[in-house]
Amino acid sequence: MNFAEWLLEGRENSGAIAIVDGEHSVTYASLHELMRRYATIVRTKITHERRVVLVVSENSIDAVAAYLGIFYAGGVPAPLASDPKAALADIIADANPALVFTTGEHAARVTSVVAGQCEVLELSNELGLEAAREPVPFDELSLALLLFTSGSTGRSRGVMLSTRNLVANTSAVLAACPIKEDDIAFDTLPFYFAFGSSVVHTHLRAGAALVFHRFRAPGDLAAAMKHVGATSFFAVPTVFHILFRSPRGESCVPESVSYAMVSGGSLDAKTLGNIAVKNPALRMFVRYGVTELSAAASILDPAFLHAKPGSIGRGLPDAPLAVLRKDGTSVTFGGDEVGEIVGVGANVTLGYFKDDSSTKEHFREGRFHTGDLAKLDSDGFIFVVGREREFIKSSGHRVSPQEIEEVIRSMQGILEAGVFGEAHATYGEVIVAVVVVSNEAPVDASAVCAHCERLLPTYKVPHKIRFVPALPRTPSGKVNRVALKLL
């Protein structure tokens, strides 16, 4: 089976709209043709030993066509953020890609990072090439896709997904959600984000129309959704918090939108209440996503949204989630006992790319141990109460404190830095940095933020900077993160 061919199965000649991006759109037939042209390029670049192809781009018709073309040609796509920071150099070193696709806007910077290790090509729908005729079949259990996510050390690491993972997860989401052929799905999610790639997969498989939108302001979003007649909407919690920050005033989601899905964190009771007031007919699906479980791990049906507030559901069909004690047994239903969320079934991915130690630590006996802590109610619904690991969940992204600490410490005049997440109504959590400075150079909060902005994506830049004479430490010498929050 070839995953790209499976996604577009039966629509090779369809005149239905597949993707809308601004003033441009493409039918399923044209997308299929463009995919096969990109596949022709990819086939000339990849080898059996070197199959990874990076796509460094924001969402666009060509980015998706190239992504699909990599699958079609037997390559392994690895979509990445369009802002190539220091992490890209690490990914290039680890993945050893055969080719990098990017946009003209980013080509110069990407080329400088790649430094001749492979070819960099700009995305273009004017390829002038003969389309590849047949897809390359995949062993369903072999590596098919790399999605890079933050590791516990702050270094990006690739999660390896197989064709079996992708097909199983796409099918499970379609079974749990009302995604139909006549849907016009409004998508604010970058497809290098696991939630974003999953939305692309499910909607192409269903034959729906995807409308890409770069979120700027609530009014802009509402007008754009109304303009295209959107029927569904997908975003991280931050967007919903902004759209429904007040129960008063006109809703930013038009009545044509019958359902929406949030992932990357939870919606607070106030936001859910405001949604109920402004859009009482809007069905809200709450999704719990883990890249290592093929993106979607559980979806709470709208029927339970108010009966089970704060729950992530019970897992997906044929891919249940367990909440286990340290000894591997289930925690008690309906009690206060806390355990770790563990995924089983066809959603469990192949592990971490070139990281055997982390794979052995988190992937055990066919299960993935998420590090997220939760309780079970009497009906088996899962309620997340915290994270065993110290990731910060900001604007739908999982952020490693260590990564930000390393960046801050790299600044002249900084001795030490400790980072933690602080609850925030809009962003889920915001990043707080506690900093110790030396006497060699004056450093203020604006300088620290400016330094971070040069080296980190916006969602990783601290919202608050606090200066202290020394960081609290444990007896072993590590930063005491519990005490850090009390400073």
C-alpha positions in Angstrom: 0.0 0.0 0.0 1.1 3.6 -0.7 -0.4 6.1 1.8 -0.7 9.0 -0.6 -2.6 6.8 -3.1 -4.8 5.6 -0.3 -5.7 9.1 0.8 -6.7 10.1 -2.7 -8.2 6.8 -3.7 -11.1 7.1 -6.2 -10.7 10.8 -6.7 -8.0 10.8 -9.4 -10.5 12.4 -11.9 -12.6 14.3 -9.4 -13.4 18.0 -10.1 -14.3 18.6 -6.4 -12.2 21.2 -4.6 -9.4 19.6 -2.5 -7.5 22.6 -1.1 -8.1 26.4 -1.0 -5.2 28.7 -0.1 -6.1 32.3 -0.3 -7.1 33.1 -3.9 -5.9 29.8 -5.1 -7.6 26.4 -5.2 -7.0 23.0 -6.6 -9.3 20.1 -7.5 -8.7 16.5 -6.4 -7.8 15.6 -10.0 -5.3 18.5 -10.2 -3.8 17.6 -6.8 -3.3 14.0 -7.9 -1.5 15.2 -11.0 0.7 17.7 -9.1 1.5 15.0 -6.5 2.7 12.7 -9.3 4.9 15.4 -10.8 6.6 16.0 -7.4 7.0 12.3 -7.2 9.0 12.3 -10.5 11.5 14.7 -8.9 11.7 12.8 -5.6 12.4 9.5 -7.4 15.5 11.0 -9.0 16.9 12.1 -5.6 16.2 9.3 -3.1 18.0 6.0 -2.7 17.3 2.9 -0.7 19.6 4.2 2.1 18.6 7.9 1.8 14.8 8.2 1.6 14.0 11.2 3.9 12.9 14.4 2.2 12.2 17.6 4.2 9.4 20.0 3.4 10.2 23.3 5.1 7.1 25.4 4.4 3.9 26.9 5.8 0.7 25.3 4.6 0.1 25.7 0.8 -1.2 23.7 -2.1 2.4 23.0 -3.3 3.6 22.0 0.1 0.8 19.4 0.4 1.4 18.2 -3.2 5.1 17.7 -2.5 4.4 16.0 0.8 2.1 13.5 -0.9 4.5 13.2 -3.8 7.2 12.0 -1.4 5.0 9.2 -0.2 4.0 8.4 -3.8 7.7 8.1 -4.8 8.6 5.8 -1.9 10.3 8.5 0.1 9.8 9.5 3.8 8.5 13.0 4.2 9.5 15.1 7.1 7.5 18.4 7.3 9.1 21.2 9.3 8.4 24.7 10.4 9.0 27.4 7.8 11.2 29.4 10.2 14.5 27.5 10.1 16.2 28.1 13.5 19.1 26.2 15.0 16.9 23.0 15.3 17.0 22.6 11.5 20.8 22.0 11.6 20.3 19.2 14.1 17.5 17.7 12.0 19.7 17.8 8.9 22.5 16.1 10.7 20.2 13.4 12.1 18.0 12.8 9.1 20.6 13.1 6.3 17.8 14.0 3.8 18.1 13.3 0.1 16.3 16.6 -0.7 14.7 19.6 0.9 11.6 21.3 -0.6 11.0 24.9 0.6 9.6 28.2 -0.6 11.4 31.1 -2.2 10.9 33.1 0.9 12.9 30.7 3.0 15.2 29.2 0.3 18.3 31.3 1.1 18.2 30.6 4.8 17.5 26.9 4.4 20.3 26.6 1.8 22.7 28.2 4.3 21.8 25.7 7.0 21.9 22.7 4.6 25.4 23.8 3.5 25.6 21.6 0.5 24.7 18.4 2.3 21.8 17.9 -0.2 19.9 19.7 -2.9 17.3 22.5 -1.9 14.4 23.0 -4.4 11.7 25.6 -4.3 8.1 24.5 -4.4 6.5 25.4 -7.7 3.3 24.2 -9.5 5.0 24.9 -12.8 7.2 21.8 -12.8 7.0 20.9 -16.5 7.6 17.3 -15.7 5.9 14.1 -16.7 3.9 12.7 -13.8 5.0 9.5 -12.2 2.7 6.7 -13.3 2.6 4.3 -10.4 3.0 4.7 -6.7 5.8 2.8 -4.8 4.3 0.3 -2.4 5.3 0.4 1.3 5.7 -2.4 3.7 2.9 -1.4 6.1 5.2 -1.7 9.1 8.2 0.2 7.7 9.0 3.9 8.2 6.7 6.1 6.1 6.7 9.5 7.9 8.9 11.5 10.3 7.3 14.1 12.5 9.7 16.0 14.6 8.8 17.0 18.2 10.6 18.3 21.2 12.4 15.7 23.3 13.0 15.8 27.0 16.5 17.2 26.4 15.1 20.1 24.3 16.6 18.6 21.1 14.1 17.9 18.4 13.6 14.2 17.7 11.8 12.4 15.0 8.8 10.2 15.7 8.7 7.4 13.2 5.2 6.5 11.8 4.4 3.5 9.6 1.8 3.2 6.9 -0.2 1.0 9.3 -0.1 3.8 11.9 -1.2 6.4 9.4 -4.1 4.4 7.9 -5.3 3.2 11.3 -5.3 6.6 12.9 -6.9 8.3 9.9 -9.6 5.7 9.9 -10.2 6.0 13.6 -10.6 9.7 13.5 -13.0 9.5 10.6 -15.0 6.9 12.6 -15.2 9.3 15.6 -15.9 12.6 13.8 -18.5 13.7 11.2 -16.1 14.5 8.5 -18.0 14.3 5.2 -17.3 14.7 1.5 -19.2 18.0 1.4 -17.3 19.6 4.3 -15.5 22.8 3.9 -12.9 22.6 6.7 -11.3 25.8 7.9 -7.7 24.8 9.0 -5.4 27.1 11.0 -2.9 24.3 11.8 0.5 24.0 10.2 0.9 20.5 8.7 4.3 19.9 10.4 2.3 19.9 13.6 0.9 16.4 14.3 -2.6 17.7 14.7 -2.2 19.6 11.4 -1.0 16.6 9.4 -3.8 14.5 10.8 -6.4 17.1 9.6 -4.9 17.0 6.1 -5.0 13.2 6.1 -8.6 12.8 7.3 -10.0 15.4 5.0 -8.3 14.2 1.9 -9.4 10.6 2.6 -13.0 11.8 3.1 -12.9 13.9 0.0 -13.6 17.2 1.8 -12.3 20.6 1.0 -9.5 22.0 3.1 -9.2 25.8 3.5 -5.8 27.0 4.8 -5.7 30.1 6.9 -3.0 31.9 8.7 -4.6 33.2 11.9 -4.1 37.0 12.5 -7.1 38.4 14.4 -10.6 37.3 15.4 -12.3 39.6 13.0 -10.1 38.4 10.1 -10.8 34.8 11.0 -14.6 35.3 11.1 -14.7 37.1 7.8 -12.6 34.4 6.1 -14.7 31.6 7.4 -17.9 33.3 6.3 -16.4 34.1 2.9 -15.7 30.4 2.1 -18.8 29.0 3.8 -16.8 26.9 6.3 -18.7 24.0 7.8 -16.0 22.9 10.3 -13.0 24.5 12.1 -9.8 23.1 13.6 -7.5 25.0 16.0 -5.4 24.9 19.2 -7.0 26.2 22.4 -5.4 29.6 22.1 -7.5 30.4 19.1 -10.7 29.4 20.8 -9.8 31.4 23.9 -9.3 34.5 21.8 -12.5 33.9 19.7 -14.7 33.3 22.8 -12.9 35.5 25.4 -16.3 37.2 26.2 -19.9 35.9 26.3 -21.0 39.2 24.9 -20.9 40.4 21.3 -21.2 38.7 18.0 -19.7 35.3 17.6 -16.5 35.0 15.5 -17.6 31.6 14.2 -20.4 31.8 11.6 -23.5 29.7 11.8 -22.4 27.6 8.8 -19.8 26.0 11.1 -21.5 23.0 12.5 -18.6 21.5 14.5 -15.1 22.4 15.6 -12.2 20.5 17.1 -9.6 21.6 19.6 -6.4 19.8 20.4 -3.1 20.7 22.0 -4.6 21.4 25.4 -7.9 21.8 27.2 -10.6 24.5 27.1 -11.4 26.1 30.4 -15.0 26.1 31.7 -15.3 29.9 31.0 -14.5 29.5 27.3 -16.8 26.5 27.0 -19.6 28.5 28.6 -19.0 31.4 26.2 -19.1 29.0 23.3 -22.4 27.7 24.5 -23.8 31.2 24.7 -22.5 32.5 21.4 -22.8 29.4 19.3 -25.3 27.0 21.1 -25.5 24.7 18.0 -21.7 24.4 17.6 -20.5 20.8 18.4 -17.1 20.9 20.1 -14.8 17.9 19.8 -12.0 17.8 22.3 -9.0 15.9 21.0 -6.1 14.5 23.0 -3.1 14.2 20.7 0.3 12.5 21.1 2.6 12.4 18.1 4.0 9.0 19.3 0.4 7.7 19.1 0.0 8.8 15.5 -1.3 12.2 16.4 -4.9 11.5 17.7 -5.1 9.4 20.8 -8.6 10.2 22.1 -11.6 12.3 21.1 -14.3 13.4 23.5 -17.7 13.5 21.7 -19.7 16.7 22.1 -22.4 14.7 23.8 -20.1 14.4 26.8 -18.6 17.9 26.7 -20.7 19.2 29.6 -21.4 15.9 31.3 -17.6 15.2 31.5 -16.0 18.6 31.6 -12.2 18.4 31.4 -12.2 14.8 30.1 -10.2 13.8 27.0 -12.5 10.7 26.4 -11.6 7.1 26.5 -9.3 6.6 23.5 -10.2 5.7 20.0 -11.9 2.6 18.5 -9.4 -0.3 18.4 -6.8 2.0 20.1 -7.8 2.4 23.7 -5.9 4.4 26.3 -5.0 2.9 29.7 -4.2 4.7 32.9 -1.7 2.5 34.7 0.1 2.3 38.0 3.9 1.8 38.1 3.4 -2.0 38.3 1.4 -1.9 35.0 -2.1 -2.5 36.5 -5.0 -0.1 36.0 -5.8 2.6 38.5 -9.2 2.3 40.2 -12.2 3.6 38.4 -14.0 6.5 40.0 -11.3 7.2 42.6 -8.6 9.8 43.2 -5.8 7.5 42.2 -3.4 8.9 39.6 -1.6 6.9 36.9 0.2 7.3 33.6 -1.6 7.4 30.3 -0.4 4.5 28.1 -1.4 3.9 24.5 -1.9 0.5 22.9 -2.9 -0.8 19.5 -2.2 0.2 15.9 -1.6 3.8 16.8 1.6 3.1 18.7 4.4 4.3 16.4 7.8 2.8 15.6 9.8 4.8 18.1 12.2 7.7 17.9 14.4 8.1 14.8 18.1 7.2 15.7 17.3 7.3 19.4 17.3 3.8 20.7 17.6 4.8 24.4 14.5 7.0 24.4 12.6 4.4 22.4 13.4 1.7 24.9 12.4 4.1 27.7 9.0 5.1 26.4 8.0 2.3 24.0 7.7 -0.9 26.0 6.0 -4.2 25.1 4.0 -2.6 22.2 2.8 0.3 24.3 3.7 4.0 24.5 4.1 5.6 27.9 3.1 9.2 27.5 4.3 10.6 30.7 0.9 12.3 31.2 -0.8 11.7 34.5 -4.5 11.1 34.8 -7.5 9.8 36.8 -10.4 7.6 35.6 -14.0 8.3 36.5 -16.5 5.6 37.2 -17.4 5.4 33.4 -13.7 5.0 32.4 -13.4 8.6 31.1 -9.9 10.0 31.4 -9.0 13.3 33.1 -5.5 14.6 32.7 -4.1 16.0 36.0 -0.5 16.8 35.0 2.6 15.7 33.2 5.3 13.5 34.6 7.8 15.2 32.4 8.3 18.9 32.6 7.0 20.0 29.3 5.2 23.3 29.0 2.0 23.4 26.9 1.9 26.8 25.3 -0.4 27.7 22.4 -0.9 24.0 21.7 2.8 23.3 21.5 4.8 21.1 23.8 7.8 23.2 24.9 10.9 21.9 26.7 12.2 24.1 29.5 15.7 22.9 28.9 15.7 24.2 25.4 14.8 27.7 26.4 17.2 27.6 29.3 20.1 26.8 27.0 19.2 29.6 24.7 19.0 32.1 27.6 22.3 30.9 29.0 24.0 31.4 25.7 23.5 35.2 26.1 26.4 37.2 27.3 25.9 38.3 30.9 23.7 35.4 31.9 24.9 32.9 34.5 21.9 30.6 35.0 18.3 30.3 33.9 15.3 28.2 35.0 12.1 28.0 33.0 8.6 26.9 33.9 5.0 27.2 32.7 2.4 29.4 34.4 -1.3 28.9 33.8 -2.9 31.4 31.3 -6.5 31.7 30.2 -5.6 32.3 26.6 -2.4 30.3 25.9 -2.9 27.4 28.2 0.4 28.1 29.8 2.9 31.0 29.3 6.6 30.6 29.7 8.3 32.2 32.7 12.1 32.5 32.9 14.0 33.0 36.1 17.4 34.4 35.4 20.7 34.9 37.3 23.0 37.6 35.7 26.7 38.3 36.1 28.3 41.6 36.6 30.1 41.7 33.3 27.3 43.3 31.3 24.0 45.0 32.1 21.1 42.7 31.1 17.4 43.6 31.3 14.2 41.7 30.5 13.8 43.3 27.0 17.3 42.2 26.1 16.6 38.6 27.2 13.4 38.5 25.2 15.1 40.0 22.1 17.8 37.3 22.4 15.1 34.6 22.5 13.2 36.0 19.6 16.3 35.7 17.4 16.8 32.1 18.2 13.4 30.6 19.0 9.9 30.4 17.5 7.5 32.9 19.0 5.6 30.4 21.1 8.9 29.6 22.9 9.8 33.1 23.8 9.2 33.8 27.6 6.3 36.1 28.5 7.8 37.0 31.8 11.4 37.4 33.0 12.3 37.4 36.7 15.8 38.2 38.0 17.1 36.4 41.2 20.5 36.2 42.8 20.6 32.3 42.6 18.4 29.4 41.5 17.0 27.0 44.0 18.6 23.5 43.7 17.9 20.0 44.9 20.5 18.1 46.9 21.8 16.5 43.7 22.5 19.9 42.2 19.6 20.0 39.8 17.3 23.1 39.5 14.4 22.7 41.9 11.5 23.5 39.6 8.9 23.3 42.3 10.7 25.9 44.4 11.4 27.9 41.2 7.7 28.7 40.8 7.6 30.2 44.3 10.3 32.8 43.7 
